[in-house]
């Protein structure tokens, strides 16, 4: 398969999506083929090295916005069932009759996911606040050394101790908050990718 045939087939597989998204993907793979040809590969070999069309299409779909995939999936289901009027009527009737059952379940699932999301970010916010409190404690400790010197040695040692404890807490909780935030973001991205894979691979 040469470059033109490959890009045409790719465009055909992605024609259900917006032209901008399709154009970006086709341009990316066109440039990739050109780069490999410039490096000395034959055009057919360069195309073959990219992998199968199906794998590439699934990869492109997984990189699309979730809203685009949801919209396309809904449209695909509608087109598939638009000529099955009787079946659609039965499905709609069952959905209406089952509303008291399936809606609370779905609402509960979304509520749990949202609550988990809020709890995780609240935990991370608490870590940032403790880190900032450590800075405040360190500043108070260092500023209190001079007044404490007029009282005696032990108050000065205490103020120095407060300073180092504040610095230590700041560093410790800063990294804890930072890695917690990164973990939450990675988990959120992984969850979205999981939903995308379900939409892309779902039949």
C-alpha positions in Angstrom: 0.0 0.0 0.0 1.4 3.4 -1.0 1.1 6.7 0.8 -1.9 7.9 -1.2 -3.9 4.7 -0.7 -3.1 4.6 3.0 -4.2 8.2 3.6 -7.4 7.7 1.5 -8.3 4.6 3.6 -7.5 6.4 6.8 -9.7 9.3 5.7 -12.6 6.9 4.9 -12.3 5.2 8.3 -12.4 8.6 10.0 -15.0 10.4 7.8 -17.6 10.3 10.6 -15.6 12.8 12.7 -15.2 16.6 12.1 -13.0 17.6 9.2 -10.5 19.4 11.5 -9.8 16.3 13.5 -9.5 14.1 10.4 -7.2 16.6 8.7 -4.9 16.8 11.7 -4.6 13.1 11.9 -4.0 12.6 8.1 -1.4 15.4 8.1 0.4 13.8 11.1 0.7 10.4 9.4 1.5 12.0 6.0 4.5 13.8 7.6 5.5 10.6 9.4 5.6 8.7 6.1 7.6 11.5 4.4 10.1 11.6 7.2 10.7 7.8 6.9 11.0 8.1 3.1 13.6 10.9 3.6 15.5 8.6 5.9 15.8 6.0 3.1 12.8 3.8 3.4 10.7 2.7 0.5 7.2 4.3 0.5 5.4 1.0 0.9 7.8 -0.1 3.7 7.2 3.3 5.5 3.5 2.8 5.3 3.7 -0.8 6.5 5.9 0.2 9.5 3.1 2.4 10.8 1.0 -0.7 11.6 -2.5 -1.7 10.6 -5.2 0.7 9.6 -7.4 -0.6 12.4 -4.8 -0.1 15.1 -4.1 3.5 13.8 -7.8 4.3 13.6 -8.4 3.1 17.2 -5.4 5.0 18.5 -6.7 8.2 16.8 -10.2 7.7 18.2 -8.7 7.3 21.7 -7.0 10.6 21.4 -10.2 12.4 20.4 -12.2 14.5 23.0 -14.6 12.4 25.0 -17.5 14.6 23.9 -16.7 13.8 20.3 -16.7 10.1 20.9 -20.0 10.2 22.8 -21.7 12.3 20.1 -20.5 9.9 17.4 -21.6 6.8 19.4 -25.0 8.2 19.9 -25.3 9.1 16.3 -24.1 5.6 15.3 -26.7 4.0 17.5 -29.4 6.2 16.1 -28.5 5.4 12.5 -28.4 1.7 13.3 -31.9 1.7 14.8 -33.7 4.4 13.0 -35.4 1.8 10.7 -36.4 -0.4 13.6 -39.4 1.6 14.8 -41.1 -1.2 16.7 -37.9 -2.1 18.5 -37.2 1.5 19.4 -40.7 1.9 20.8 -40.2 -1.1 23.0 -36.8 0.2 24.2 -38.2 3.6 24.9 -41.2 2.1 26.8 -38.8 -0.1 28.9 -36.6 2.9 29.7 -39.6 4.9 30.8 -41.0 2.1 32.9 -37.6 1.3 34.4 -36.8 5.0 35.1 -37.4 4.6 38.9 -34.9 1.8 38.9 -32.0 2.7 36.5 -32.0 6.5 37.2 -31.3 6.3 40.9 -28.6 3.7 40.2 -26.9 5.9 37.6 -27.3 9.0 39.8 -25.7 7.0 42.7 -22.7 5.9 40.6 -22.1 9.5 39.4 -22.5 10.8 43.0 -20.0 8.3 44.3 -17.5 9.2 41.5 -18.0 12.9 42.1 -17.7 12.5 45.9 -14.4 10.5 45.4 -13.1 13.3 43.2 -14.0 16.0 45.8 -12.5 14.0 48.7 -9.2 13.4 46.8 -8.8 17.1 45.9 -9.8 18.1 49.4 -7.0 15.9 50.8 -4.6 17.5 48.4 -5.7 21.0 49.3 -5.2 20.1 53.0 -1.6 19.0 52.3 -0.9 22.3 50.5 -2.4 24.2 53.5 -0.2 22.3 55.9 2.8 23.1 53.7 2.0 26.8 53.8 1.5 26.6 57.5 5.0 25.2 57.8 6.3 28.3 56.0 4.4 30.5 58.4 5.8 28.6 61.4 9.3 28.9 60.0 8.9 32.7 59.5 7.5 33.2 63.0 10.3 31.1 64.5 13.1 33.1 62.8 11.5 36.4 63.6 11.0 35.5 67.3 14.7 34.7 67.9 15.7 38.3 68.6 12.9 39.0 71.1 13.5 35.6 72.7 17.2 36.4 73.2 16.3 39.0 75.7 14.6 36.3 77.8 17.2 33.6 77.8 18.9 30.8 75.9 16.1 28.3 76.0 13.5 30.5 74.3 16.1 31.1 71.5 16.6 27.3 71.1 12.9 26.9 71.0 12.5 29.5 68.3 15.2 27.9 66.2 13.5 24.5 66.7 10.2 26.0 65.5 12.0 27.3 62.4 13.5 24.0 61.5 10.3 22.1 62.2 8.4 24.6 60.0 11.0 24.2 57.1 10.8 20.4 57.4 7.0 20.3 57.4 7.0 22.7 54.4 9.3 20.4 52.4 7.6 17.2 53.4 4.0 18.3 52.8 4.9 20.2 49.6 6.2 17.0 48.0 3.2 15.1 49.4 0.8 17.6 48.0 2.6 17.7 44.7 2.7 13.9 44.1 -0.9 13.6 45.3 -2.0 16.1 42.7 0.0 14.3 40.0 -1.6 11.0 41.1 -5.1 12.4 41.0 -4.5 13.9 37.5 -3.0 10.6 36.2 -5.9 8.7 37.7 -8.4 11.0 36.1 -6.7 10.8 32.7 -6.6 6.9 33.0 -10.3 6.9 33.8 -11.1 9.0 30.8 -8.9 6.8 28.5 -10.7 3.8 29.9 -14.1 5.3 29.0 -12.8 6.2 25.5 -11.5 2.6 25.0 -15.0 1.3 25.9 -16.6 3.7 23.3 -14.0 2.9 20.6 -14.1 -0.9 21.1 -17.7 -1.3 22.1 -20.0 -2.9 19.6 
